[in-house]
Amino acid sequence: MNTDLLSREADCISLLLSLLEEDDFYVRYYTLQILTALLTNSPQRLQEAILTIPRGITRLMDMLMDREVIRNEALLLLTHLTREAEEIQKIVVFEGAFEKIFSIVREEGNSDGGVVVQDCLELLNNLLRSNSSNQVLLRETVGLDSLILILKLRGSSFTFNQQKTINLLSALETIKLLLKGGSESDPGKDMNKQANKTTLVQKKVLEHLLILGVESQWVPVAIRCAAMQCIGDLIVGDSKNRDLLASKVLGEEPQVEPALNSILRILLRTSNMQEFLAADYMFKSFCEKNADGQSMLASTLIPQPYSANHAFLEEDVSMSFGSMLLQSLTLGENGDLETSCRAASVLSHILKDNLQCKERVLRIEIEAAPMQSLGAPEPLMHRMVKYLAIASSMKSQVGKSSTSENSYVQAIILKLLITWLADCPSAVNCFLDARPHLTYLLELVSNLSETVCIRGFAAVVLGECVIYNKSTDSGKDAFAIVDAISQKIGLSSYFLKFDEMQKSSIFVSVKSSLTYQSFTRSSASSMVDIEDVDENDLSEKKNLDHPILSSILDSNFVNLVKSLEADIREQIVEVFSRPKTKVAVVPAELEQRSGESDGEYIKRLKAFVEKQCSEIQDVVHRNATLAEDLAKTGSTLQPEQRVGGASDRIQIETLRRDLQEASQRLEKLKEERAKVESEAIHYRNLAGKMEADLRSLSDAYNSLEQSNLQLENEVKALKKEGHSTFPDVEAIKSEAREEAQKESEGELNDLLVCLGQEQSKVDKLSARLLELGEDVDKLLEGIGDDAGAAGGAEDEEDDE
């Protein structure tokens, strides 16, 4: 409450920031502590207030160049200030945060430094987390050399205290953030991530990660797990980086071996569950959408003699990858089911979405133990199903205390079988070659003592034996599998296993990849010893699915199971919709009766066959309807609830037939109604068109009527004036006027020509008179007046 009261006034925060410019050491020191306390209690309000103050963040950044105590307090303040504040992060970076952070880290001794290095790396991670623009600035301005230098182990590398472990974990988190590339919503995330990967590989980050995660087993387990997680992120979806990892060799001459072999040995031998998960994630990242890499690993799977297969897993660096993996897969014979299931997890990555590898591994046969009298080699798949059954029997013998551990073994082996059988009919055929396999799976699905996921996975394997079944043998075809499911489990109970599995906590909590909590001062110390957490989880979750399944069962596998479930439901409906190919019992009605003619016998046989065909079609239709209803609804009825009396079944069947007949009648009525509606629409459109045509004709008729009426009125008016029998006087006048005008124009033109000629004569005579000395003007006086008077007299005569 006090924080809210103080931070509500913007002037208060501005005043505190201004105090950072005071010369007094303690004023600056306590001011930073007050601001840190305010940020801890009310981060969002303080972030908004500091953003609105001019040069507010600049003043805080200046404190990083102050005395050591002030600098350390400023680091703490900035780590709180930059959490989930993208605008502040950008401003801090433009104020030179990267240069100052790495400068302080170098001064403090890189990973060997104290808590100040941890604070610097926490601030660095805040600036890079989900912020692509800051990652680009770091890569293109400061570079990543200083970050790689923190991962480099020096003289005292064999001694790891808690602070050094935390510092290295913080630096590995920085690598993870760069490999993530930015927020999911950022459109340039993938491009930025690829650029970060390229730069990191150029800076030899893979070598440092291999030293921390694989080669140096004296490194604390938390660092090894984080380093292997980073290697997985570095190679996933990047063919060049995958090839680079495959080409790496570790150790010193002559004890050198490929890096993948070393990682496999760690996966198989580690006692820490988190380390197994990290190594498994590396193989998953290596094999994902990498057909060449999968084929390369599968090509090394060459069976060894029984003695070599069951020897203790020594530190023999000369063993190939496949030999080590096969040896571990068969250790279940000695009771080491955990190692076998870890190897099975790696094998599932090798086989995923790769039909060639599935076919290749399917041909691998394991030599039986010498003490067995009928010790014929058996396929590797059969051996894995055998270990699955052993895990179930061990659980029932030991009791409930080992339920969690054995469910972890069973789940991984079932995951291998699901991956192996997917889109591989030959694998399904191999699985069904041993009749006990189907019987065991049916028992596993219906065993209520098993966990929800185990029953669900077993149901998926059974479903794959239906949808990918290409066998024509009567005992192994899809119809036989569906028939066995219907008789031993019941379709409603079988489909219920899928619904229970989808709602289980393991499926809900599945993550796409391993995730690590961000390092802060409060959480770092508790995250160093990660093995203690696992043991506590296991002891508290008895009779439930193993907690690591949420990490092993990634989102891709969950999506595969969901898609398989839909295909299984659809295929079972289709199987129920078609009859068996075999003919059952020949009835007595087919035999010819004594005294019956051939024609009558043929007619009776024909009627009998038609009746049987009709009944068969009805049964097939009912089966398809029932199966489809079960597949859609996922009925929650238990098997004992489905058993009813004969009268109930007859009544239900009668009601179902009545419903089908009513549905058929309803469909016919719907069709007739649709036909009538279409005809009505057609006639309605036709009537509208005719109405429009009639309207246009009516308008034209009205127009003609008006014109006719107007003409009649004009005629009547002319008749009243009496001009109806006389010619048009006005037209005659205008025609006469035009002719007179034409004649006058012709005469006028002639006069103008004559006048012109006379004028030229006058001009010549005037000029001659002037030459003779006569006064022309005097001579012309009176001539015009005489002409005018004569003209006037002529006009008067004309008028008279």
NUMINU-471857 format. One record per residue (C-alpha): residue in three letters; x, y, z. Coordinates in steps of 0.5 Angstrom, whole numbers, plus 500, padded with zeros to 3 digits. Example, Ala and Ser with C-alpha at 12.3 -4.5 7.8 and 13.67 -1.06 7.14 Angstrom:
BEGIN
REC residuo   x   y   z
REC     Ala 525 491 516
REC     Ser 527 498 514
//
This chain:
BEGIN
REC residuo   x   y   z
REC     Met 500 500 500
REC     Asn 506 505 502
REC     Thr 509 503 495
REC     Asp 502 505 491
REC     Leu 502 511 495
REC     Leu 509 513 494
REC     Ser 509 511 486
REC     Arg 502 514 485
REC     Glu 505 521 484
REC     Ala 510 522 478
REC     Asp 514 528 482
REC     Cys 516 523 487
REC     Ile 519 518 482
REC     Ser 522 524 478
REC     Leu 525 527 485
REC     Leu 528 520 487
REC     Leu 531 520 480
REC     Ser 534 527 480
REC     Leu 538 525 487
REC     Leu 542 520 483
REC     Glu 546 526 481
REC     Glu 548 528 488
REC     Asp 555 528 490
REC     Asp 554 524 496
REC     Phe 555 517 496
REC     Tyr 550 515 501
REC     Val 544 519 498
REC     Arg 545 515 491
REC     Tyr 546 509 495
REC     Tyr 540 509 499
REC     Thr 536 512 493
REC     Leu 538 506 489
REC     Gln 535 501 494
REC     Ile 529 505 495
REC     Leu 527 505 488
REC     Thr 529 497 488
REC     Ala 524 496 493
REC     Leu 519 500 490
REC     Leu 520 496 483
REC     Thr 520 489 487
REC     Asn 513 491 490
REC     Ser 510 495 484
REC     Pro 514 493 478
REC     Gln 509 495 473
REC     Arg 507 502 476
REC     Leu 514 504 477
REC     Gln 516 502 470
REC     Glu 511 506 467
REC     Ala 513 512 471
REC     Ile 520 511 469
REC     Leu 519 511 462
REC     Thr 515 518 462
REC     Ile 521 521 466
REC     Pro 526 525 461
REC     Arg 533 521 462
REC     Gly 530 517 467
REC     Ile 533 510 464
REC     Thr 540 514 462
REC     Arg 541 516 470
REC     Leu 540 509 472
REC     Met 545 507 466
REC     Asp 550 512 469
REC     Met 550 508 475
REC     Leu 553 502 472
REC     Met 560 506 471
REC     Asp 560 509 479
REC     Arg 563 506 485
REC     Glu 563 498 486
REC     Val 557 498 491
REC     Ile 553 503 487
REC     Arg 554 499 481
REC     Asn 552 493 484
REC     Glu 546 496 487
REC     Ala 544 499 480
REC     Leu 545 492 477
REC     Leu 540 489 482
REC     Leu 535 495 480
REC     Leu 536 494 472
REC     Thr 534 487 473
REC     His 528 488 476
REC     Leu 526 494 472
REC     Thr 527 490 465
REC     Arg 523 484 467
REC     Glu 517 483 462
REC     Ala 518 491 459
REC     Glu 520 491 452
REC     Glu 520 498 451
REC     Ile 525 499 457
REC     Gln 529 493 455
REC     Lys 530 497 448
REC     Ile 532 503 451
REC     Val 537 500 456
REC     Val 540 496 450
REC     Phe 541 503 446
REC     Glu 544 506 452
REC     Gly 550 501 452
REC     Ala 548 496 456
REC     Phe 551 490 453
REC     Glu 558 493 453
REC     Lys 557 495 460
REC     Ile 555 488 462
REC     Phe 560 484 459
REC     Ser 566 489 461
REC     Ile 563 488 469
REC     Val 563 480 467
REC     Arg 570 480 465
REC     Glu 573 485 471
REC     Glu 569 480 476
REC     Gly 573 474 473
REC     Asn 567 471 468
REC     Ser 564 464 470
REC     Asp 569 464 476
REC     Gly 566 471 479
REC     Gly 561 472 484
REC     Val 554 474 485
REC     Val 555 480 481
REC     Val 557 476 475
REC     Gln 550 472 476
REC     Asp 546 479 476
REC     Cys 550 481 470
REC     Leu 547 475 466
REC     Glu 540 475 469
REC     Leu 540 482 466
REC     Leu 543 480 460
REC     Asn 537 474 459
REC     Asn 532 479 461
REC     Leu 534 484 455
REC     Leu 534 478 450
REC     Arg 528 474 452
REC     Ser 523 474 447
REC     Asn 526 480 444
REC     Ser 529 479 437
REC     Ser 531 486 436
REC     Asn 536 486 442
REC     Gln 539 479 440
REC     Val 540 482 433
REC     Leu 544 488 436
REC     Leu 548 483 441
REC     Arg 550 479 435
REC     Glu 552 485 430
REC     Thr 555 490 435
REC     Val 558 487 441
REC     Gly 558 480 438
REC     Leu 558 473 442
REC     Asp 565 472 443
REC     Ser 565 475 450
REC     Leu 559 470 452
REC     Ile 563 464 449
REC     Leu 569 466 454
REC     Ile 564 465 460
REC     Leu 563 458 458
REC     Lys 570 456 457
REC     Leu 573 453 463
REC     Arg 580 455 465
REC     Gly 585 453 471
REC     Ser 581 452 476
REC     Ser 576 448 472
REC     Phe 576 442 476
REC     Thr 573 445 482
REC     Phe 566 447 482
REC     Asn 563 451 488
REC     Gln 555 453 488
REC     Gln 556 460 485
REC     Lys 560 458 479
REC     Thr 555 453 477
REC     Ile 550 458 478
REC     Asn 554 463 473
REC     Leu 555 457 468
REC     Leu 547 455 468
REC     Ser 546 463 467
REC     Ala 550 463 461
REC     Leu 547 457 458
REC     Glu 540 460 459
REC     Thr 543 465 455
REC     Ile 545 460 449
REC     Lys 538 457 450
REC     Leu 535 464 449
REC     Leu 539 465 443
REC     Leu 537 459 440
REC     Lys 530 460 441
REC     Gly 530 466 437
REC     Gly 525 470 440
REC     Ser 517 470 441
REC     Glu 513 466 438
REC     Ser 509 471 435
REC     Asp 515 475 432
REC     Pro 515 473 424
REC     Gly 522 474 424
REC     Lys 523 469 429
REC     Asp 526 463 425
REC     Met 531 467 421
REC     Asn 533 470 427
REC     Lys 534 463 430
REC     Gln 538 461 424
REC     Ala 543 467 424
REC     Asn 544 466 432
REC     Lys 545 458 430
REC     Thr 550 460 425
REC     Thr 554 465 429
REC     Leu 554 461 435
REC     Val 557 455 431
REC     Gln 562 459 428
REC     Lys 564 461 435
REC     Lys 566 454 436
REC     Val 560 453 441
REC     Leu 559 446 440
REC     Glu 566 444 442
REC     His 565 448 449
REC     Leu 558 445 450
REC     Leu 560 438 449
REC     Ile 566 439 454
REC     Leu 561 441 459
REC     Gly 555 436 457
REC     Val 559 430 455
REC     Glu 566 430 455
REC     Ser 567 432 463
REC     Gln 564 428 467
REC     Trp 566 432 473
REC     Val 562 437 471
REC     Pro 556 438 476
REC     Val 550 434 473
REC     Ala 545 441 473
REC     Ile 550 444 468
REC     Arg 551 437 464
REC     Cys 543 437 463
REC     Ala 543 444 461
REC     Ala 549 443 456
REC     Met 546 437 453
REC     Gln 539 441 452
REC     Cys 543 447 448
REC     Ile 546 442 444
REC     Gly 539 439 442
REC     Asp 536 446 441
REC     Leu 543 447 436
REC     Ile 542 441 432
REC     Val 534 441 431
REC     Gly 532 442 424
REC     Asp 539 444 422
REC     Ser 542 439 417
REC     Lys 549 442 418
REC     Asn 549 442 425
REC     Arg 547 435 425
REC     Asp 552 433 421
REC     Leu 557 437 425
REC     Leu 555 433 431
REC     Ala 556 426 428
REC     Ser 563 428 426
REC     Lys 565 430 432
REC     Val 570 425 436
REC     Leu 571 426 444
REC     Gly 577 424 448
REC     Glu 584 423 447
REC     Glu 588 418 443
REC     Pro 588 412 443
REC     Gln 581 413 447
REC     Val 577 417 442
REC     Glu 570 415 440
REC     Pro 564 419 436
REC     Ala 560 424 440
REC     Leu 554 420 439
REC     Asn 557 414 442
REC     Ser 559 418 448
REC     Ile 552 421 449
REC     Leu 549 414 448
REC     Arg 553 411 454
REC     Ile 551 417 458
REC     Leu 544 416 457
REC     Leu 544 408 458
REC     Arg 549 409 465
REC     Thr 547 415 468
REC     Ser 543 414 475
REC     Asn 540 421 474
REC     Met 533 422 471
REC     Gln 534 429 468
REC     Glu 541 427 465
REC     Phe 537 421 461
REC     Leu 532 426 459
REC     Ala 537 431 456
REC     Ala 541 426 453
REC     Asp 534 423 450
REC     Tyr 532 430 448
REC     Met 539 430 444
REC     Phe 537 424 440
REC     Lys 530 426 439
REC     Ser 533 433 436
REC     Phe 538 429 432
REC     Cys 533 424 429
REC     Glu 527 429 427
REC     Lys 526 429 420
REC     Asn 533 427 419
REC     Ala 532 420 414
REC     Asp 540 420 413
REC     Gly 542 420 420
REC     Gln 537 415 422
REC     Ser 539 411 416
REC     Met 546 412 419
REC     Leu 545 410 426
REC     Ala 540 404 424
REC     Ser 546 401 419
REC     Thr 550 400 425
REC     Leu 545 395 429
REC     Ile 548 389 427
REC     Pro 547 383 432
REC     Gln 552 380 436
REC     Pro 553 373 439
REC     Tyr 549 372 446
REC     Ser 556 372 450
REC     Ala 558 379 447
REC     Asn 550 382 448
REC     His 550 380 455
REC     Ala 557 382 457
REC     Phe 557 388 462
REC     Leu 557 395 459
REC     Glu 564 396 460
REC     Glu 568 403 458
REC     Asp 570 400 451
REC     Val 570 406 446
REC     Ser 571 401 440
REC     Met 564 399 440
REC     Ser 560 401 435
REC     Phe 553 405 436
REC     Gly 549 400 434
REC     Ser 553 394 438
REC     Met 552 398 444
REC     Leu 545 400 443
REC     Leu 543 392 441
REC     Gln 547 390 448
REC     Ser 543 395 452
REC     Leu 536 393 449
REC     Thr 537 385 451
REC     Leu 540 387 458
REC     Gly 532 385 460
REC     Glu 534 378 460
REC     Asn 539 380 466
REC     Gly 533 383 469
REC     Asp 536 390 467
REC     Leu 529 393 464
REC     Glu 531 400 466
REC     Thr 537 400 461
REC     Ser 533 396 456
REC     Cys 527 401 456
REC     Arg 532 407 455
REC     Ala 535 404 449
REC     Ala 528 403 447
REC     Ser 527 410 447
REC     Val 533 412 443
REC     Leu 531 406 438
REC     Ser 524 409 437
REC     His 527 416 435
REC     Ile 531 412 430
REC     Leu 525 409 427
REC     Lys 520 415 427
REC     Asp 517 416 420
REC     Asn 522 412 417
REC     Leu 519 406 413
REC     Gln 526 404 411
REC     Cys 529 403 418
REC     Lys 523 400 421
REC     Glu 524 394 415
REC     Arg 531 394 417
REC     Val 531 393 424
REC     Leu 525 388 423
REC     Arg 530 383 420
REC     Ile 534 384 426
REC     Glu 534 377 430
REC     Ile 537 376 437
REC     Glu 540 370 439
REC     Ala 537 366 445
REC     Ala 540 364 451
REC     Pro 544 357 451
REC     Met 540 354 456
REC     Gln 534 354 452
REC     Ser 533 347 449
REC     Leu 529 351 443
REC     Gly 534 357 443
REC     Ala 532 359 436
REC     Pro 533 366 434
REC     Glu 527 371 435
REC     Pro 526 378 432
REC     Leu 528 384 436
REC     Met 520 386 436
REC     His 518 380 440
REC     Arg 524 381 445
REC     Met 521 388 447
REC     Val 514 385 447
REC     Lys 517 380 452
REC     Tyr 520 385 456
REC     Leu 514 389 457
REC     Ala 510 383 459
REC     Ile 516 382 464
REC     Ala 515 389 467
REC     Ser 508 387 468
REC     Ser 509 381 472
REC     Met 515 384 476
REC     Lys 510 389 478
REC     Ser 505 384 480
REC     Gln 510 380 484
REC     Val 513 386 488
REC     Gly 507 390 489
REC     Lys 505 397 489
REC     Ser 511 400 491
REC     Ser 514 399 484
REC     Thr 508 401 480
REC     Ser 511 408 478
REC     Glu 518 405 476
REC     Asn 515 399 472
REC     Ser 510 404 469
REC     Tyr 515 408 466
REC     Val 519 402 463
REC     Gln 512 399 460
REC     Ala 510 406 457
REC     Ile 517 407 453
REC     Ile 517 400 450
REC     Leu 509 401 448
REC     Lys 511 408 445
REC     Leu 517 404 441
REC     Leu 511 399 439
REC     Ile 507 405 437
REC     Thr 512 408 433
REC     Trp 514 402 430
REC     Leu 507 399 428
REC     Ala 505 406 425
REC     Asp 505 406 417
REC     Cys 508 399 417
REC     Pro 504 393 415
REC     Ser 510 388 415
REC     Ala 511 390 423
REC     Val 504 389 424
REC     Asn 505 382 421
REC     Cys 511 381 425
REC     Phe 508 383 431
REC     Leu 502 378 430
REC     Asp 506 372 428
REC     Ala 506 370 436
REC     Arg 499 369 438
REC     Pro 501 370 445
REC     His 502 378 443
REC     Leu 495 379 442
REC     Thr 492 375 448
REC     Tyr 497 379 452
REC     Leu 495 386 449
REC     Leu 488 384 451
REC     Glu 489 383 458
REC     Leu 493 389 459
REC     Val 488 394 456
REC     Ser 483 391 461
REC     Asn 487 390 467
REC     Leu 485 395 472
REC     Ser 491 395 476
REC     Glu 495 398 470
REC     Thr 495 406 469
REC     Val 491 410 465
REC     Cys 497 411 460
REC     Ile 499 404 460
REC     Arg 492 401 458
REC     Gly 491 407 453
REC     Phe 498 406 449
REC     Ala 496 398 449
REC     Ala 489 400 446
REC     Val 493 404 441
REC     Val 497 398 439
REC     Leu 491 394 438
REC     Gly 488 399 434
REC     Glu 494 399 429
REC     Cys 494 392 428
REC     Val 487 393 425
REC     Ile 488 399 421
REC     Tyr 495 397 418
REC     Asn 493 390 418
REC     Lys 494 387 410
REC     Ser 494 380 412
REC     Thr 489 375 409
REC     Asp 490 369 414
REC     Ser 484 368 418
REC     Gly 487 368 425
REC     Lys 491 375 424
REC     Asp 487 379 419
REC     Ala 483 386 421
REC     Phe 476 382 422
REC     Ala 480 377 427
REC     Ile 483 383 431
REC     Val 476 387 432
REC     Asp 472 380 433
REC     Ala 477 379 439
REC     Ile 477 386 442
REC     Ser 469 386 441
REC     Gln 469 379 445
REC     Lys 475 380 450
REC     Ile 474 387 452
REC     Gly 468 390 448
REC     Leu 468 396 444
REC     Ser 465 401 448
REC     Ser 470 399 454
REC     Tyr 475 399 449
REC     Phe 474 406 446
REC     Leu 473 409 453
REC     Lys 481 407 454
REC     Phe 482 413 449
REC     Asp 478 418 453
REC     Glu 481 416 459
REC     Met 488 417 456
REC     Gln 486 424 453
REC     Lys 484 426 460
REC     Ser 490 424 464
REC     Ser 494 429 467
REC     Ile 500 426 463
REC     Phe 497 428 457
REC     Val 495 435 459
REC     Ser 502 436 462
REC     Val 506 434 456
REC     Lys 511 439 453
REC     Ser 514 440 446
REC     Ser 521 440 449
REC     Leu 525 440 456
REC     Thr 524 447 459
REC     Tyr 528 450 465
REC     Gln 526 456 470
REC     Ser 529 462 469
REC     Phe 535 464 474
REC     Thr 534 469 479
REC     Arg 537 470 486
REC     Ser 531 467 489
REC     Ser 531 461 485
REC     Ala 538 459 483
REC     Ser 540 456 489
REC     Ser 534 451 489
REC     Met 536 449 482
REC     Val 543 447 482
REC     Asp 541 440 485
REC     Ile 536 438 481
REC     Glu 536 430 482
REC     Asp 533 431 489
REC     Val 527 434 486
REC     Asp 526 428 482
REC     Glu 527 423 488
REC     Asn 521 427 492
REC     Asp 517 427 486
REC     Leu 517 419 485
REC     Ser 516 418 492
REC     Glu 510 422 493
REC     Lys 507 419 486
REC     Lys 506 412 487
REC     Asn 500 408 483
REC     Leu 500 414 478
REC     Asp 504 414 471
REC     His 511 416 472
REC     Pro 512 424 472
REC     Ile 518 424 467
REC     Leu 513 421 462
REC     Ser 510 428 461
REC     Ser 517 430 458
REC     Ile 518 423 454
REC     Leu 512 424 451
REC     Asp 513 430 447
REC     Ser 507 434 443
REC     Asn 509 430 436
REC     Phe 507 423 440
REC     Val 501 426 443
REC     Asn 499 428 436
REC     Leu 500 422 433
REC     Val 496 418 438
REC     Lys 490 423 437
REC     Ser 491 422 429
REC     Leu 491 414 430
REC     Glu 485 414 435
REC     Ala 481 417 429
REC     Asp 483 412 424
REC     Ile 482 407 429
REC     Arg 475 409 430
REC     Glu 474 409 423
REC     Gln 477 403 421
REC     Ile 473 399 426
REC     Val 467 402 423
REC     Glu 469 399 416
REC     Val 471 392 419
REC     Phe 464 392 422
REC     Ser 460 394 416
REC     Arg 463 388 411
REC     Pro 461 381 412
REC     Lys 466 375 414
REC     Thr 468 372 407
REC     Lys 467 365 410
REC     Val 460 361 409
REC     Ala 458 358 416
REC     Val 453 352 416
REC     Val 450 349 410
REC     Pro 442 349 412
REC     Ala 438 343 411
REC     Glu 433 347 407
REC     Leu 439 347 401
REC     Glu 438 340 400
REC     Gln 433 337 395
REC     Arg 426 334 397
REC     Ser 424 327 395
REC     Gly 419 328 389
REC     Glu 421 335 388
REC     Ser 422 337 381
REC     Asp 428 341 379
REC     Gly 424 347 377
REC     Glu 421 348 384
REC     Tyr 427 346 387
REC     Ile 431 352 384
REC     Lys 425 357 385
REC     Arg 425 355 393
REC     Leu 433 355 393
REC     Lys 432 362 390
REC     Ala 427 365 395
REC     Phe 432 362 400
REC     Val 438 365 398
REC     Glu 434 372 397
REC     Lys 431 372 404
REC     Gln 438 370 407
REC     Cys 441 376 403
REC     Ser 436 381 406
REC     Glu 438 378 413
REC     Ile 445 379 412
REC     Gln 445 386 409
REC     Asp 440 388 415
REC     Val 445 385 420
REC     Val 451 388 417
REC     His 447 395 417
REC     Arg 446 394 424
REC     Asn 453 392 426
REC     Ala 456 398 422
REC     Thr 450 403 425
REC     Leu 452 400 432
REC     Ala 460 401 431
REC     Glu 459 408 428
REC     Asp 455 410 434
REC     Leu 460 407 439
REC     Ala 466 410 436
REC     Lys 462 417 436
REC     Thr 460 417 443
REC     Gly 465 413 446
REC     Ser 460 410 451
REC     Thr 461 410 458
REC     Leu 458 403 460
REC     Gln 462 398 463
REC     Pro 462 391 460
REC     Glu 457 388 466
REC     Gln 452 394 464
REC     Arg 452 392 457
REC     Val 449 385 459
REC     Gly 441 385 458
REC     Gly 436 380 458
REC     Ala 433 377 451
REC     Ser 427 381 452
REC     Asp 431 387 452
REC     Arg 435 386 446
REC     Ile 429 384 442
REC     Gln 425 391 444
REC     Ile 431 395 443
REC     Glu 432 391 436
REC     Thr 425 393 434
REC     Leu 425 400 436
REC     Arg 432 401 432
REC     Arg 428 398 426
REC     Asp 422 402 427
REC     Leu 427 408 428
REC     Gln 430 406 421
REC     Glu 424 406 417
REC     Ala 421 412 420
REC     Ser 428 415 418
REC     Gln 427 413 411
REC     Arg 420 415 411
REC     Leu 423 422 413
REC     Glu 428 422 408
REC     Lys 423 421 402
REC     Leu 418 426 405
REC     Lys 424 431 405
REC     Glu 426 429 398
REC     Glu 419 431 396
REC     Arg 418 437 400
REC     Ala 425 439 396
REC     Lys 422 438 390
REC     Val 416 441 391
REC     Glu 419 447 394
REC     Ser 424 448 387
REC     Glu 418 447 383
REC     Ala 414 453 387
REC     Ile 420 457 386
REC     His 421 456 379
REC     Tyr 413 458 378
REC     Arg 414 464 382
REC     Asn 420 466 378
REC     Leu 416 465 371
REC     Ala 410 469 374
REC     Gly 414 475 376
REC     Lys 417 475 369
REC     Met 410 475 366
REC     Glu 408 480 371
REC     Ala 414 485 369
REC     Asp 412 484 361
REC     Leu 405 485 362
REC     Arg 407 492 366
REC     Ser 412 494 360
REC     Leu 406 493 355
REC     Ser 401 497 359
REC     Asp 406 503 360
REC     Ala 407 502 352
REC     Tyr 399 502 351
REC     Asn 398 508 356
REC     Ser 403 512 352
REC     Leu 400 511 345
REC     Glu 393 513 348
REC     Gln 396 519 351
REC     Ser 399 521 344
REC     Asn 393 519 340
REC     Leu 389 523 345
REC     Gln 393 529 344
REC     Leu 393 528 336
REC     Glu 385 528 336
REC     Asn 385 535 340
REC     Glu 389 538 335
REC     Val 385 536 330
REC     Lys 379 538 333
REC     Ala 382 545 334
REC     Leu 383 546 327
REC     Lys 376 544 325
REC     Lys 374 549 330
REC     Glu 378 555 326
REC     Gly 375 552 319
REC     His 382 551 316
REC     Ser 381 544 315
REC     Thr 379 544 308
REC     Phe 384 550 306
REC     Pro 391 549 304
REC     Asp 396 551 309
REC     Val 397 559 307
REC     Glu 403 560 312
REC     Ala 407 555 308
REC     Ile 405 558 301
REC     Lys 407 565 304
REC     Ser 413 562 306
REC     Glu 415 559 299
REC     Ala 413 565 296
REC     Arg 417 569 300
REC     Glu 423 565 299
REC     Glu 422 565 291
REC     Ala 422 573 291
REC     Gln 428 573 296
REC     Lys 432 569 291
REC     Glu 429 573 285
REC     Ser 431 580 288
REC     Glu 438 577 290
REC     Gly 439 575 283
REC     Glu 437 582 281
REC     Leu 441 586 286
REC     Asn 447 582 284
REC     Asp 446 584 277
REC     Leu 445 592 279
REC     Leu 451 591 283
REC     Val 455 589 277
REC     Cys 453 595 273
REC     Leu 454 600 278
REC     Gly 461 597 279
REC     Gln 462 598 271
REC     Glu 459 605 272
REC     Gln 463 607 278
REC     Ser 470 605 274
REC     Lys 468 609 268
REC     Val 466 615 272
REC     Asp 473 614 276
REC     Lys 476 614 269
REC     Leu 472 620 267
REC     Ser 474 624 273
REC     Ala 481 623 272
REC     Arg 481 625 265
REC     Leu 477 632 267
REC     Leu 482 633 272
REC     Glu 488 633 267
REC     Leu 484 638 263
REC     Gly 483 642 269
REC     Glu 476 642 270
REC     Asp 473 642 277
REC     Val 470 635 277
REC     Asp 466 637 284
REC     Lys 462 643 281
REC     Leu 460 638 275
REC     Leu 457 633 279
REC     Glu 453 638 283
REC     Gly 446 637 283
REC     Ile 447 630 279
REC     Gly 445 626 285
REC     Asp 439 630 287
REC     Asp 436 630 280
REC     Ala 437 622 280
REC     Gly 434 622 287
REC     Ala 428 626 285
REC     Ala 427 622 279
REC     Gly 427 616 283
REC     Gly 422 619 288
REC     Ala 417 620 283
REC     Glu 417 613 280
REC     Asp 416 610 287
REC     Glu 410 615 287
REC     Glu 407 612 281
REC     Asp 409 605 283
REC     Asp 404 606 289
REC     Glu 399 609 285
//
